[in-house]
Amino acid sequence: MRIIIKKARSHCPLQESKKQAKQWFKQKKAAPEQIKAFFKYLDDEMVGHLGTGKDDVQKYIGWLVTKYGFIKDTGHIALDNDKMYEDSKGAIWNLSSALKSLHDYATYIERNIIKGKDADVGRKSFKEIVALNKPASEVVSRSQERELAKKGASIVFDDDNFFAVRPDTEEASCLFGRNTRWCISATKGRNYFDQYTGEGKVFYFLRNENLPEDHKLKKIAFVYDQDSVDTGDAYEVYDAEDTQIDMDEALDGIKENIFGKNIADIIAGDLKIQEEDKPLFKKYGISDDALTDMDELGDEVNEIAYEKWGDIRNEMLAHLEENQPGAAMEEQMEKIQEAFDQKAKHFHVNWDETGDGGYYFRGGVYFDFDELDWAMSNAEDDIKRIVEGVLDDNYIYPEYIEVEETNDGYRVIGDINPDYDEPQDPSGFETYAERVLEYDAKYEDMVEEMKGLFLSNGLLESETFDYLSALKDDLEGRLQNFGADFRANAVDIGRSVQFDLAKDLDYAVRHRQEKGEWKVQGRTVPSDELNRWLKSYLETSNAGGFRNVFELIFEDAIREHIKPEMQQMFLPGFEKEKEAKGSLHKQLDTILKNFFTVGLPKYNHFKKLYSFPVNLEIPYSVGGEKLDQKYGVEFAKLLIKVAEILDEIYPLAYKTIKKWVAGKFEEAVKRTDKDLKFKQGGTNVSESKKRFKIRILKS
């Protein structure tokens, strides 16, 4: 049988490993049939979880059994999952996870990633195996690195001892910066690579190949900027722990990488050079005299380290000269522009160089209103006011708005400047472009809203405007509790239903504090606690409950006032209803579903105001058809009649909902009382004083 793993001391062939396990079972006096059943169980698990032919794991069976095997009272053989879990600090919890860890361990040994004493499984515990697997899993071979570098990095130096690379993308920075704490290589949390490159910084990573993975100088990051092109000096230098270091410390890592971890102690005279280490010094031309004179040895080691660093640095600077930070920034700006242009339909952004190595960007939008029938000329001021209002409602604040009269109508130009927190660099440009794309998505809805306001403000000639204006004037003369106003292509009958709770809240707090209650030490403020529960109780109930209040009162009012009239105003499709009652309910249902809305309730804890909107809409057209064409000539009259009923029933609906609000207020007070008692130790102040007096009397 072919032996896959060659370097582990106890990775005996399959038969030898099984033999070791069988001997252990015999020592424990396990029955032959139980031993046979156990090995079948193991084989099935390996086939099920790892696939057939995993000799690498089978060769660890002896190790696995002698460490974790046990025999139950019934004679059944099992593995101690609890012990594996404990030994591995929770990384191994069953046989499946154990086999996976052993398979990974064997694979890394085969790839020569785990080697030497670390590859000796006989001396390892599961905790150590898991710990070795983690860094090994992140090791990428040189050939893989070269392939990966083509997609976003440049390898600038590569020999047996040193590897230097410049990442040009966040992905490459994460790949080549793995096992460090650099924020530009972070895969969890925010990664700052794009921000720093956007500010004109570039990075070169130096890897000391001979240092262990957990050494703080295993990887060193050199930060260069535009000034570095002229000076040749790094802007900053960081070790793998993200601590800023100087070049002397970086050179210490280079020396240790070449001459071993004890080089500093040898030069200092604290350790002697071992005979087996002398060939290494000779390889680099260290003289025999230097091997006995530590001062001379220090000079020669320094010279070799400086020379090696000089070679690496020259390659870095040559690459930097050809790929300057400004070029990287320009490339990023172009990518951001291209991504924006692919998505945007109406807004635009653009960028340019300032001439001194910097950048600036701006953008804007055009609204063309050429196809509309304008009722008047010189409407620029009204158009500007309406456009600014719509943009403001959508949280868009142009630097300026300009309205131009064209041959066929008007054109509105808006200039969108960067915000204060959007710096003039690629990172700021990206944030700015994303913000403008959000505006772009709202464009068509905003245009429709603007057109509706042009119409409702009398700027356009139309049958719609004449009809809605007359309807609005008529309704304003009839309604007392609701207002009538224009909405795009409709008249809206609505109001905000409000309940001012300021006095009630102030009384509740003051009344309880006068009784000696709700006095809490520390930062707790009773009014804030009550406010919090009010917001919770009042806002968690959706508008559906209030809608039901209006609908129920509607039905009663309609039944009393306009039932006969509604029975004569059947909607299209309802004429053949056998029962007028069925038709009535269908018409009412159509109105409530399509034209009546109750918005979500909100509690403003600053103003102590609870409110929600109620609206009935009477449109000019629905789905492209005029209202009377879609529902019949009498339907508009029916909606007007419903608006009057809505206005009439409002006081009763308000009273009903006010009672509900009062109930929620009391619930919030009780909950606040409970919470404050808990914070005071389970009782209020007055109760504490009363109990204290009782204890005094008893004593």
Buried (B, 14 or more C-beta within 10 A) or exposed (E): EEEBBEBBEBBBBBEEBBBBBBEBBEEEEBEEEBBEEBBEBBEEBBEEBBEEEBBBBBBBBBBBBBBBBEBEEEEBBBBEBEBBBEBBEEBBEEBBBBBBBBBBBBBBBBEEBBEEEBBBBEEBEBBBBBBBBEBBEEBEEEEEBBEBBEEBBBBBBBEEEBBBBBBBBBBBBBBBBBBBBBBBBBEEEEBBBBBBBBBBBBBBBBBBEBBEBEBBBBBBBBBBBBEBBEEBBBBEBBBBEBEEBEBEBBBBBBBBBBBBEBBBEBBEEEEEBEEEBEEEBEEBEBEEEBBEEBEBBBEBBEEBBBEBBEBBBEBBBEBBEEBBBBEBBBBBBEEBBEBBEEEBEBBBBEBEEEEEEEBBBBBBBEBEBEEBEBBEEEBBEBBBBBBBEBBEEBEBEBEEBEBEBEEEBBBBBBEBBBEEEBBBBBBBBBBBBBBBBEBBEBBEEBBEBBBBBBBBBBBBBBEBBEBBBEBBEEBBEEBEBBEBBBBBBBBBBBBEBEBEBEEBBEEBBEEBBEEBBBBBEEEBEBBEBBBBBBBBBBBEBEBEEBBEBBBEBBBEBBEEBBBEEBBEBBBEEBEEBEEBEEBBBBBBEBBBEEBBBBBEBBBEBEEBBBBBBBBBBBBBBBEEEBBBEBBBEBBBEBBBBBBBBBBBBBEBBBEBBEEBBEEBBEBBBEBBBEBBBEEBEEBBBEBBEEEEEEEEEEE
